[in-house]
Amino acid sequence: MDPIVITSLAGAVALVGLIAYRPLKKWIKKCKRRRGGIYGYRTRRHDNAFRREWGYVGRTVNFYFRNKQHLGHGTHYAPEGGRRLAVPVKAAGQPWSDLDPIMVKIIKLPWWLCWKWVQEPLETLVIWLLWPRYNDAKNHWNPRRIPKDLAKRQRMARDNGTLIQRTRVTVVSWTRRLTMSAGAALVVIGLAGWMMTR
């Protein structure tokens, strides 16, 4: 090849590299902030507050903000549609967000694997394995599935529930907290006794 052509090509590549360096560096920095994967929510059952079940399974690039969005505390997405808005809008919580949901990080992925094409098959596999009750997409085969409109009606019934239902939910919540506290106290007492007898 002619030295002029080689020099011109090398100059063009260097110029493109200099121009694209800053946006590429910014994009990689943005990707490295990802801390996502596949998550699931363990919720109380609508008809029996003493039992827990897999309520919802999803994928995300940020567990913290997705949890806030599902529980109705986030302002990052529109209530319907899920598209990012120029002006933050208070996102409505999911219909199951009052069932004392506990987020479980099922599969944590490194930042370089938090892509939609990696997460979607994993999410589908986890949905097949756990049979979540409130998932709408990828879950129509599930006989235990509750459609979104029925979930909203159940939420309204719980919100307008009788005093007996509200008392039952409160008692279950406090019983769980007391049981966990008592278990932690027993562990501490056991460790203290073991240390004293050594």
C-alpha positions in Angstrom: 0.0 0.0 0.0 0.9 3.6 -0.5 2.5 5.3 2.6 0.2 8.3 2.1 -2.9 6.0 2.3 -1.6 4.2 5.4 -0.8 7.6 7.1 -4.2 8.9 6.2 -6.0 5.8 7.6 -3.9 5.9 10.8 -4.7 9.6 11.2 -8.4 9.0 10.7 -8.4 6.1 13.2 -6.5 8.3 15.7 -9.0 11.2 15.2 -12.0 9.0 15.6 -10.4 7.5 18.8 -9.8 10.9 20.2 -13.4 12.1 19.4 -15.0 8.8 20.7 -12.8 8.4 23.8 -14.8 10.7 26.2 -18.3 9.3 25.3 -17.0 5.8 25.4 -15.4 6.4 28.8 -18.7 8.0 30.1 -20.7 5.0 28.8 -18.4 2.5 30.5 -18.6 4.4 33.7 -22.4 4.4 33.5 -22.4 0.6 32.9 -20.1 0.0 35.9 -22.8 1.5 38.2 -25.1 -1.4 37.5 -25.7 -3.7 40.5 -28.5 -5.9 39.2 -29.7 -9.4 38.5 -32.8 -11.5 39.1 -34.9 -10.8 42.2 -38.0 -12.2 43.8 -40.5 -11.1 46.4 -41.8 -13.3 49.2 -45.3 -12.0 50.1 -48.0 -13.0 52.5 -51.0 -14.7 50.9 -54.1 -12.7 50.3 -56.4 -15.2 52.0 -54.0 -16.4 54.7 -51.6 -13.9 56.2 -49.7 -16.5 58.2 -48.3 -18.1 55.0 -45.7 -16.8 52.6 -45.4 -17.5 48.9 -43.4 -16.3 45.9 -45.3 -13.2 44.9 -43.3 -11.7 42.1 -40.1 -12.3 40.1 -38.3 -9.8 37.9 -35.0 -8.5 36.6 -33.2 -5.2 37.2 -29.9 -3.3 36.8 -30.3 -1.8 40.3 -31.9 -3.7 43.1 -32.3 -0.6 45.4 -34.3 1.5 42.9 -36.4 -1.4 41.7 -37.4 -2.2 45.2 -38.4 1.5 45.8 -40.4 1.5 42.6 -42.3 -1.7 43.4 -43.2 -0.5 46.9 -44.4 2.9 45.6 -41.5 5.0 47.1 -39.7 5.8 43.9 -40.0 8.7 41.5 -38.0 7.3 38.6 -40.7 5.9 36.2 -44.2 6.7 35.1 -46.9 4.8 37.0 -47.9 3.1 33.7 -45.7 2.3 30.8 -42.4 2.2 32.6 -40.7 4.8 30.4 -38.3 7.3 31.9 -39.8 10.8 32.1 -38.2 14.2 32.0 -40.1 15.2 35.2 -40.1 12.7 38.0 -43.6 11.3 38.7 -44.6 9.5 41.9 -44.8 5.8 41.0 -47.8 3.8 42.3 -46.9 0.7 44.3 -47.7 -2.7 43.1 -51.0 -4.2 44.2 -49.1 -6.7 46.4 -46.9 -4.1 48.1 -49.1 -4.2 51.2 -48.6 -7.9 51.8 -45.3 -7.4 53.7 -43.0 -8.1 50.8 -39.4 -9.2 51.3 -37.1 -8.8 48.4 -34.8 -11.8 47.8 -31.8 -11.3 45.4 -31.9 -14.6 43.6 -29.1 -14.1 41.1 -26.7 -11.2 41.5 -24.9 -10.4 38.2 -21.7 -8.4 37.8 -22.0 -5.1 36.0 -20.7 -6.5 32.7 -23.6 -9.1 32.6 -26.5 -6.7 33.4 -27.8 -6.7 29.9 -31.4 -7.4 28.9 -30.3 -10.3 26.6 -28.6 -12.0 29.5 -31.2 -11.3 32.1 -34.4 -12.3 30.2 -33.6 -16.0 29.9 -32.5 -16.1 33.5 -35.8 -14.4 34.6 -37.8 -16.8 32.5 -36.1 -19.8 34.1 -36.6 -18.4 37.6 -40.3 -17.8 36.9 -40.7 -21.4 35.7 -39.0 -22.7 38.8 -40.8 -20.6 41.5 -44.3 -20.1 40.1 -44.8 -16.5 41.3 -48.4 -15.5 41.9 -48.5 -11.9 40.7 -46.3 -12.1 37.5 -48.3 -11.3 34.4 -45.8 -11.7 31.6 -44.2 -15.2 31.0 -46.6 -16.7 33.6 -49.9 -17.4 31.8 -49.4 -21.2 32.2 -49.4 -20.9 36.0 -52.7 -22.0 37.4 -52.0 -20.1 40.7 -51.5 -16.8 38.8 -53.6 -13.8 39.7 -54.3 -11.3 36.8 -53.5 -7.6 37.4 -57.1 -6.5 37.6 -58.0 -9.2 40.2 -54.9 -8.2 42.2 -56.0 -4.5 42.1 -59.5 -5.6 43.3 -58.0 -7.7 46.1 -55.8 -4.7 47.2 -58.9 -2.4 47.3 -60.6 -5.0 49.4 -57.7 -5.2 51.8 -57.4 -1.4 52.0 -61.1 -1.1 52.8 -61.0 -4.3 54.9 -62.8 -4.9 58.1 -61.3 -4.3 61.5 -60.8 -8.1 61.9 -58.7 -8.3 58.7 -56.6 -5.3 59.7 -56.1 -6.7 63.2 -55.1 -10.1 61.8 -52.5 -8.6 59.5 -51.1 -6.4 62.3 -50.9 -9.4 64.7 -49.1 -11.5 62.1 -46.6 -8.7 61.4 -45.9 -8.1 65.1 -45.7 -11.9 65.8 -43.1 -12.2 63.1 -41.1 -9.3 64.6 -41.3 -10.7 68.1 -40.3 -14.2 67.0 -37.3 -12.8 65.2 -36.3 -10.7 68.2 -36.7 -13.6 70.5 -34.6 -15.9 68.3 -31.8 -13.3 68.1 -31.9 -12.9 71.9 -31.7 -16.7 72.4 -28.7 -16.8 70.1 -27.0 -14.0 72.1 -27.8 -15.7 75.4 -26.5 -19.1 74.1 -23.3 -17.5 72.9 -22.8 -15.7 76.3 -23.4 -19.0 78.2 -21.0 -20.8 76.0 -18.3 -18.2 76.5 -18.8 -18.3 80.3 -18.5 -22.1 80.5 -15.3 -22.3 78.5 
